[in-house]
């Protein structure tokens, strides 16, 4: 019975997600120019780079983001990720970004970020939160600007 608990939990979680997806409207993403980040690392004594300049592009129909930025450890990072967003109000959307990023301790690190996006016409401001994973990965809040084409 214990062996079935994890797969059954996963199926239940996916079913609940599908039920919620029917309620929320999925946002059709447009191609966009994507900026780097401004970040703030929470409760840390280490001096991190919090001006993560960079540039990227979002492919509209594919919902794929690719880009470059200077990461918190003052190293260059390249990323590729899938973005999914759902409409909460006319100007607020919630989303998830999942993919991979370089420039950290491993050659390719997994990337999973929740996001809240404020949209005013073609301008998007995305806020994300990363929980602290270890003393080497502190929690942080980041802001990114995007300009839909």
N, C-alpha and C positions, 0 to 999 in steps of 0.2 A: 504493500500500500504506500509506503514512504517513497518508493521509487516513482510512483505516479503523481505524487504531490507537486513536484516542480513543473512537469509538463501540463498538468491540469491548471495550475496557477497561471502559467503563461497563456494558455488558451482563454481563460477567463479574463485576463487582462486585455488581450487583443480584442475579445468580444466587446468589452466595455469601451475600448477605444473606438471601435467601429460604430457603436451606438452613439457616442458623443460626436463622431464625425458627421452623422446625419443631421445633428442639430446645428452645428457651426458651418458657416459658408467657407469653403476653401478659397483662398485668394489666388487669382491668376496673376503670377508675377511677370513683370515686364523686364526687358533687358535694362541694365542699369550700370552706371559707373559707381564703384564702391571705394570709399576712403579707407585709410588705416583706422586706428583706434585712439581714443583717449581712455586711459584706464586708471583705476585707483585700487591698489592692493590694501586689503583690510588687515589691521592688527599684525603688522610685521615690522621688524627692526631692520630688515634688509632693504637696501636702496635699489628698487627696481625701476626700469625705464617705464614711465607712464605716458610718454608721448610716442605711441607706436605708429609712426607715419608709414604710409604705404598706399597701394593702389590695387584695385581689382575690377573684375567685371562679372556681372550676373547674366547668364544666358537665360532669356525669358521662358520659352516653352519647356526647356529642359529643367528649369529650376536649379541650375548648377552655378555655384560661385567659385571663381578661381582668383588668386591674387597673391600679393607679396606684402609683407610688413616687417618692420624692425621690432622684434619681440621684447618681452620684459627683461630678458637676460642680455640685451644689447646684441643679439644675433639676428641674422636674416632668416625669415621664415617664408615658405611658400605653402599655400593651402589649396585644396579642392574639396568642395562639400556640396551636399544636396540641401536645399532649403524648402521647408513646407510651412505655410502660414494660414491661419484661420482668422476670419473677421470677427471682432468682438463688438465694435461700434463702427460708425462711418469712418473714423480716423484712427482707431486703435486696433492693432492686430497682434496675435500671439503666434509664436512659431518655434520651430526647432531646426537647428543646423547640425548636420552629421557628415563627417568626412575624415580627412587626414591632414596633418600639418608637419612640416619639417622644422629643423632649427632648435630642437630641444634635446634631451638626453638620448632618445632613441632616433633612429634614422627617419622613421615615420610614426608620429604619435597620433592616436585616435583623437577625434574632435567631436564633441557633442555639447551643444550650447542651446539652452532655452533663450528665447528672445521676446521682447515686447517692442513693437514698432509703432511709432507715431507717424502718420502719413498726412502730409498737406500737399495736395496736388502731386507733383512729381518728386518732391523732397521727402525722403524717409529718414527718420532718426531711430536707430535700433539700440536698445539697451539690453545688455546680457549680464548674467551673474554666474560666476564660477565658484562653487563651494570649495573650501580648503580640503585638499586631498592628503597632504602631508606637510611637514615643515618646509619642504622644497617647493610645494605648490600651494601657496596661500590663496584664500578666497579673494576674489576681485570683482569689481563692477567695471564694465567697459561701455563706451558709447561710440557708435559708428554712424557716419552719414552716407546716404546713397542717393543718387540722382537718376531717376527713371528716364529712359530715352524714348 
